[in-house]
Amino acid sequence: MAKIGEDFIEDGGKLIHTKEHNWDAALQQAEIYRQNGNQSFGDSKFVGVIDMGMMEIWAAEAGIKFNDPAMKEVVKRKMMSGEFDKLRVWKGSY
């Protein structure tokens, strides 16, 4: 992931911090893994490529800390939703 922009805006006494990211590297990496058949490693499945910055965003959206055990379910729900299908390497369900 590459952070490509960051801004601080004052709005009615509030300070708003915005960040802009480019996720192209994660998308390209997932495509390379799919093309090379890297979906399975023995009994394990390589579900997808998730950038740490994206995981932080997902944790914030869910209102939990990054290291909360519930994060496992957040990741599963996001990856299975179809919204992040381009990050998936293995297309099965788990």
LINZIQUI-V342727 format. One record per run of one state. SS is the DSSP state (alpha for helix, beta for strand, coil for the rest). FROM is the first residue (numbers start at 0). TO is the last residue. If there is no record, write none. Layout:
ss->SS from->FROM to->TO
ss->SS from->FROM to->TO
This chain:
ss->coil from->0 to->0
ss->beta from->1 to->10
ss->coil from->11 to->12
ss->beta from->13 to->21
ss->coil from->22 to->22
ss->alpha from->23 to->34
ss->coil from->35 to->38
ss->beta from->39 to->40
ss->coil from->41 to->42
ss->beta from->43 to->44
ss->coil from->45 to->46
ss->beta from->47 to->47
ss->coil from->48 to->50
ss->alpha from->51 to->61
ss->coil from->62 to->69
ss->alpha from->70 to->79
ss->coil from->80 to->83
ss->alpha from->84 to->86
ss->beta from->87 to->87
ss->coil from->88 to->93
